[in-house]
Amino acid sequence: MSIYYLTKKKLEEIEQEHENLKKIKREKFSQGAPSFFEGEDLNPDFTFYEENMEGLNARIEELEAILKNHVIITRPEDENRVGLGASVILKENLLKEQQFKIVGTLEANPFEGKISNESPAGRAFLGKRVGDMVSVGANLYKILKINYEEV
C-alpha cells in the first residue's frame, strides 16, 4: 500500500475530480450501452463505450486509492530542517540560486520547481539545514534558506 503525501489544495483537486468522474459514470450508465452487434458485425460504438468505461473505472479506482491512503502535508515541528512542503533556496555549484519545493510524487513538476520527496534530489535534501552542502549527481548545492509558508 502506497502513502500519498498531498497538500490541502491537491487533495481538493483530487476530491473534485473523483466526484466529477463518478457523475460522468452515472450519466453514461443511465444512457445505457450501445447495442453489441450492428447487423452481423460488432458495433464499433459498443467497443468505444466499453473502452471509455474501463478507463473511467480505472481512474476512479486510482483516485479512491489515493483518497484512502493520503497524508496531508503539514508544518513540521522543526522548521529548520528540509521536509515535505518546504521551499528551499539553494546555490547550485556555488554559482546560481535556485528554488525548489519538496512535495509528494503526485504534485511533483520540475518545470514548476516542485520536486518529489522520493526523487534523488528530494531524498538528498530531506533533513538538511541551512548551510548544509548537498551533492546530487554531478551538482553540489548549498542550502541558503528553508521556508514553510504555504503548508
SEVEXNU-755527 format. One record per residue: x, y, z of N, C-alpha, C, O in turn. Coordinates in steps of 0.001 Angstrom, whole numbers, plus 500000, padded with zeros to 6 digits. Example, Ala and Ser with C-alpha at 12.3 -4.5 7.8 and 13.67 -1.06 7.14 Angstrom:
<pts>
513190494310507800512300495500507800513200496700507800514236496681508465 512850497750507080513670498940507140512900500030507870513409501138508039 
</pts>
This chain:
<pts>
500840498826500000500000500000500000500888501242500000501780501378500837 500640502125499072501389503371498970500724504446499819499506504464499993 501556505338500343501073506528501042501285507696500088502355507837499498 500266508529499941500329509680499051500363510951499894499413511244500619 501456511704499800501590512961500522501018514073499654501450514276498519 500035514796500206499320515810499434499214517114500209499124517124501437 499225518219499460498854519494500059497329519522500127496662518730499461 496782520426500925495323520548501010494739520882499644493677520383499274 495445521736498897494970522132497568494876520918496636493881520747495932 495906520086496638495908518900495774494817517920496197494181517301495345 494593517773497510493526516897497978492180517382497461491359516576497025 491945518686497505490688519239496996490529518968495505489433518644495049 491621519097494737491573518806493300491217517342493054490414517037492172 491804516446493822491544515019493645490106514683494038489441513908493351 489629515257495130488242515026495538487273515520494466486278514857494171 487563516686493884486694517241492842486708516361491587485658516086491005 487899515924491175487989515038490012487232513736490270486534513242489385 487361513188491452486674511946491809485156512118491696484474511279491107 484637513202492261483191513460492193482731513654490747481690513131490348 483513514410489960483156514640488554483125513340487763482206513117486974 484115512484487966484161511223487229483030510288487639482469509588486796 482693510269488918481555509437489352480257509942488719479401509142488341 480107511249488602478917511828487970478856511436486487477803511045485983 479991511545485801480062511160484383479714509678484224478988509301483304 480232508845485120479953507409485052478457507134485223477885506331484486 477832507794486184476381507613486388475605508031485142474661507353484734 476012509168484531475322509647483331475474508665482177474502508361481486 476689508170481968476924507217480882476157505923481130475588505335480210 476152505491482388475465504246482720473958504394482544473296503464482084 473412505548482903471965505758482775471535505830481305470397505499480973 472446506262480430472142506329478996472139504938478366471533504720477317 472819504011479016472879502647478507473959502483477452474381503446476810 474387501269477290475419500942476314474801500785474936473648500370474816 475548501111473905475071500839472542474928499318472354475507498528473099 474160498944471362473968497507471116475300496862470759476172497480470150 475430495597471158476665494849470950476928494606469468478056494745468996 475893494249468752476033493976467319475344495056466499474338495633466910 475910495307465342475299496185464347475186495323463097476143495171462338 474025494776462904473866493777461839474568492512462289474284491983463364 475483492029461469476243490837461829477611491170462413478337490273462842 477961492428462431479281492842462903479197493434464313478143493870464777 480345493425464958480461494068466262480305495571466077480927496157465191 479493496188466895479229497624466818480448498397467347480806498237468514 481093499233466515482262499994466981481899500968468108482749501283468941 480659501444468144480233502327469233480241501588470568480561502164471608 479880500287470525479903499490471753481337499338472244481601499481473438 482263499050471335483678498895471694484218500192472292484915500176473306 483890501310471656484321502619472147483746502886473546484457503356474434 482474502588473730481806502766475028482496501914476102482784502390477200 482749500673475766483365499749476714484771500222477107485127500186478285 485562500659476138486913501154476423486860502410477294487660502560478218 485922503309477000485777504522477801485400504198479243485934504789480182 484482503260479410484047502884480755485192502223481529485342502455482729 485987501413480860487136500777481524488128501834482000488619501766483126 488420502806481145489335503883481522488776504721482662489506505097483579 487500505008482604486830505782483641486871505039484981487191505623486017 486545503755484944486581502942486161487990502847486742488168502903487958 488982502705485878490370502614486348490791503905487043491432503863488093 490436505052486465490807506329487078490061506541488402490639507049489362 488796506160488455488033506280489703488672505416490788488811505860491927 489060504197490449489715503310491418491043503900491887491372503831493071 491804504479490960493078505103491314492859506261492293493573506376493289 491879507110492011491583508238492890491098507755494256491453508340495279 490294506696494281489816506158495557490978505622496396490975505770497618 491959505007495758493139504524496478493915505700497074494397505625498204 494029506776496311494722507976496805493957508564497985494556508918499001 492648508668497858491830509253498923491858508405500200491756508945501301 491994507105500062492049506226501239493428506218501891493545505926503081 494463506534501133495842506374501624496646507662501564497844507631501285 496007508786501819496734510050501737497097510583503120496471510250504127 498115511407503130498531512137504323498681513587503894499351513884502905 498052514492504648498161515921504342499518516433504834499928516160505962 500194517168503976501476517764504347501197518932505296500424519835504974 501827518902506451501668519964507442503041520517507816504076519943507478 503021521637508517504281522213509000504947521238509965504286520674510837 506238521043509812506934520146510739507225520868512061507179522096512136 507517520097513077507895520692514360509213521444514225509379522519514802 510146520883513465511450521517513273511499522149511883511811521482510897 511187523443511819511183524139510529512582524527510065512739525171509028 513585524142510823514973524427510435515558523306509579516703523388509136 514778522277509354515207521159508501514291521069507289513111521410507361 514848520608506178514062520419504960513152519211505158513596518134505554 511868519417504873510887518343504944509849518538503856509961519452503038 508851517690503845507765517824502877507099519182503041506794519605504156 506879519854501929506245521170501938507227522324502020506824523483501918 508489522033502198509489523097502326509821523697500973509970522986499980 509934525022500952510531525709499809511986525937500196512277526479501262 512880525526499336514302525569499642515006526430498607514892526194497404 515734527430499086516553528247498188517976527722498300518529527601499394 518559527413497139519871526768497064520801527552496158520364528336495316 522064527329496343523052527840495402523656526615494736524273525775495391 523465526524493405523938525360492651525378525573492227525716526587491616 526232524597492560527655524646492223528277525983492609529201526472491958 527751526559493679528215527834494230528148528966493224528876529950493358 527278528848492203527156529878491177525785530537491178525661531719491497 524764529782490824523445530407490664522451529873491689522518528719492111 521524530752492077520497530372493041519324529714492336518965530076491216 518735528737493018517536528051492541516605527858493719517031527856494874 515326527697493412514363527417494460513550526191494078513078526069492948 513392525287495034512595524089494852511616523971496000511861524469497099 510514523311495735509573522953496790509526521437496836509393520785495800 509634520872498031509603519427498204508143519009498405507499519431499365 507630518185497500506227517761497526506149516243497362507158515582497115 504944515703497503504725514286497239504784514009495744504780514935494933 504839512751495387505016512362493984503893512844493072504138513144491903 502661512926493587501536513329492741501575514800492357500936515203491385 502316515603493107502376517037492824503693517463492170503846518621491781 504622516549492052505939516886491509505823517399490076505109516828489252 506529518473489801506596519051488463507858519911488400507837521071488812 508948519355487890510214520093487869510129521430487135510872522359487455 509226521535486151509093522787485409508495523887486280508662525072485990 507798523496487348507241524457488299508091524559489556507697525220490517 509260523908489563510137523953490726509666523063491864510042523279493016 508845522062491555508344521141492579508987519778492363508800519147491323 509752519332493365510404518035493239509848517064494277509495517449495391 509782515818493884509224514766494720510160514430495870511383514439495730 509550514134497005510331513670498148510989512320497867511919511928498572 510518511609496845511077510303496503512135510377495404512787509376495108 512313511553494795513325511708493742514707511726494383514827511974495583 515755511464493599517106511515494172517413512871494837517990512914495924 517027513967494182517279515289494774516442515482496030516947515952497050 515166515122495961514289515262497122514805514492498319514846515015499433 515202513245498091515751512426499187517030513038499750517269512998500957 517852513605498862519121514185499311518896515418500189519654515643501133 517869516219499894517630517450500651516900517212501974517074517983502918 516090516160502056515301515921503266516190515831504504517198515125504516 515795516560505536516528516533506813517700517490506899518286517651507970 518052518123505803519206519041505806518808520401506379517626520735506469 519827521176506764519639522500507371520292523581506510521070523288505602 519959524838506815520598525978506145522106525863506364522565525600507475 522867526064505287524319525979505334524862524631504933526041524517504595 524024523594504962524490522259504569524793522219503076524132522879502275 525795521441502723526139521187501330525550519829500960525696518853501697 524881519782499802524211518558499362524673518232497951524649519087497066 525095516988497748525536516533496436524420515723495797523903514772496383 524056516127494562523049515397493784523635515206492391523770516159491623 523979513967492080524630513708490802525950514462490745526772514366491656 526146515220489658527388515985489489527285517382490102528252518142490061 526133517729490667525929519074491200526087519111492713525779518153493423 526578520249493175526733520494494600525871521699494952525961522742494304 525047521559495964524135522622496362524416523042497797524715522213498656 524316524337498039524381524856499396522989525386499731522425526184498983 522445524941500851521115525383501263521231526766501884521931526960502878 520527527732501279520574529118501749519391529467502654519537530233503607 518215528898502350517020529252503109515993528136503024515860527481501990 515268527921504116514174526937504177512932527688504623512962528421505612 511829527501503885510612528239504179509414527302504098509338526468503197 508483527434505029507266526616505041506010527478504944505000527148505565 506043528559504191504927529490504080503604528858503685502595529075504356 503587528083502615502346527615502000501789526318502563500770525831502074 502423525747503570501958524454504090500717524660504913500162523698505444 
</pts>
